Amino acid sequence: MKKIILGIIAATSFVSCQQDKIAFVDNTKVINDYQEKIDIETKFKGKIEIFDKKADSLGRAFQGEAQAFEAEAKKLSQQAAQEKYNALLQKRQAMGQQLQMEEQQLSQESQKEIDSLIKKVRTFVKDYGKKNGYTFILGANEAGSVLYGAESKDITEEVLNALNDSYTK
């Protein structure tokens, strides 16, 4: 009986002496310095530049049409000038709607890729924690998830390096 009680006490002591392996990562740094995010931003920066050039080109073309209309309107009857003016307005509205739709598509496409990237990073950190025996990996961010953490518990660089290594493979 004494052996059983001593065994239970020893087991309890052993379990209570085991410490959880806890660390934290700076969420913002991991996301912002992740090479895949940098690549996504570069890709969309290029798409935005192309969109801006297209919008500017369409705007200049429309402005040319508007100026031509102003010169021509003086020679037209009031009704003909009004009809041409209305047609020009409709064209401007259609062009504005088209550009707005393209801009929304670009924004949605970008957001979809960023959301997918964040999900991928979360899964990676979870798997990293399991693989390396962590009980908890906390996320530090501007909102204050981790108000203080000893530098020795900050594994941001380790996780970021492992994440970038897995991306480049």
Contacts in CASP RR format, 6 or more apart in sequence:
PFRMAT RR
TARGET T0000
AUTHOR 0000-0000-0000
METHOD contacts of the structure
MODEL  1
MKKIILGIIAATSFVSCQQDKIAFVDNTKVINDYQEKIDIETKFKGKIEI
FDKKADSLGRAFQGEAQAFEAEAKKLSQQAAQEKYNALLQKRQAMGQQLQ
MEEQQLSQESQKEIDSLIKKVRTFVKDYGKKNGYTFILGANEAGSVLYGA
ESKDITEEVLNALNDSYTK
20 135 0 8 1.000
20 136 0 8 1.000
21 133 0 8 1.000
21 134 0 8 1.000
21 135 0 8 1.000
21 136 0 8 1.000
22 134 0 8 1.000
22 135 0 8 1.000
22 136 0 8 1.000
22 137 0 8 1.000
22 138 0 8 1.000
22 153 0 8 1.000
23 134 0 8 1.000
23 136 0 8 1.000
23 137 0 8 1.000
23 138 0 8 1.000
23 153 0 8 1.000
23 154 0 8 1.000
23 155 0 8 1.000
24 137 0 8 1.000
24 138 0 8 1.000
24 139 0 8 1.000
24 140 0 8 1.000
24 146 0 8 1.000
24 149 0 8 1.000
24 153 0 8 1.000
24 154 0 8 1.000
24 155 0 8 1.000
24 156 0 8 1.000
25 125 0 8 1.000
25 137 0 8 1.000
25 138 0 8 1.000
25 139 0 8 1.000
25 140 0 8 1.000
25 154 0 8 1.000
25 155 0 8 1.000
25 156 0 8 1.000
25 159 0 8 1.000
25 160 0 8 1.000
26 139 0 8 1.000
26 140 0 8 1.000
26 141 0 8 1.000
26 154 0 8 1.000
26 156 0 8 1.000
27 139 0 8 1.000
27 140 0 8 1.000
27 141 0 8 1.000
27 145 0 8 1.000
28 141 0 8 1.000
28 142 0 8 1.000
29 156 0 8 1.000
29 160 0 8 1.000
30 121 0 8 1.000
30 125 0 8 1.000
30 156 0 8 1.000
30 159 0 8 1.000
30 160 0 8 1.000
30 163 0 8 1.000
31 37 0 8 1.000
31 117 0 8 1.000
31 118 0 8 1.000
31 121 0 8 1.000
33 160 0 8 1.000
34 117 0 8 1.000
34 121 0 8 1.000
34 160 0 8 1.000
34 163 0 8 1.000
34 164 0 8 1.000
34 167 0 8 1.000
35 164 0 8 1.000
35 167 0 8 1.000
35 168 0 8 1.000
36 117 0 8 1.000
36 120 0 8 1.000
36 167 0 8 1.000
37 114 0 8 1.000
37 117 0 8 1.000
40 110 0 8 1.000
40 113 0 8 1.000
40 114 0 8 1.000
40 117 0 8 1.000
44 106 0 8 1.000
44 109 0 8 1.000
44 110 0 8 1.000
44 113 0 8 1.000
47 106 0 8 1.000
48 106 0 8 1.000
51 102 0 8 1.000
51 103 0 8 1.000
51 106 0 8 1.000
54 99 0 8 1.000
55 99 0 8 1.000
58 95 0 8 1.000
58 99 0 8 1.000
59 95 0 8 1.000
62 91 0 8 1.000
62 92 0 8 1.000
62 95 0 8 1.000
65 88 0 8 1.000
65 91 0 8 1.000
66 88 0 8 1.000
69 84 0 8 1.000
69 85 0 8 1.000
69 88 0 8 1.000
72 84 0 8 1.000
73 81 0 8 1.000
73 84 0 8 1.000
73 85 0 8 1.000
76 84 0 8 1.000
121 163 0 8 1.000
124 159 0 8 1.000
124 162 0 8 1.000
124 163 0 8 1.000
124 166 0 8 1.000
125 137 0 8 1.000
125 159 0 8 1.000
126 137 0 8 1.000
128 134 0 8 1.000
128 137 0 8 1.000
128 159 0 8 1.000
128 162 0 8 1.000
129 137 0 8 1.000
137 155 0 8 1.000
137 159 0 8 1.000
138 145 0 8 1.000
138 146 0 8 1.000
139 145 0 8 1.000
139 146 0 8 1.000
140 146 0 8 1.000
140 149 0 8 1.000
140 154 0 8 1.000
140 156 0 8 1.000
END
